[in-house]
Amino acid sequence: KAILFGIKHKNVQMETISHTLMLKIIKTTVESIFLMFMLIIKKENFKQKI
């Protein structure tokens, strides 16, 4: 039983780690997309001024 619990615990840790990584990746992706949009909007505004 102790061994099984150990394996389950390791799986939970792995799931938590992968979940955290997924969140980090999603956050990074969202931030870069947001930055891209900001750049595009700034460019559009710049064009309109000229």
Stockholm file with secondary structure:
# STOCKHOLM 1.0

chainA/1-50         KAILFGIKHKNVQMETISHTLMLKIIKTTVESIFLMFMLIIKKENFKQKI
#=GR chainA/1-50 SS CHHHHHHHHHHHHHHHHHHHHHHHHHHHHHHHHHHHHHHHHHHHHHHHHC
#=GC SS_cons        CHHHHHHHHHHHHHHHHHHHHHHHHHHHHHHHHHHHHHHHHHHHHHHHHC
//
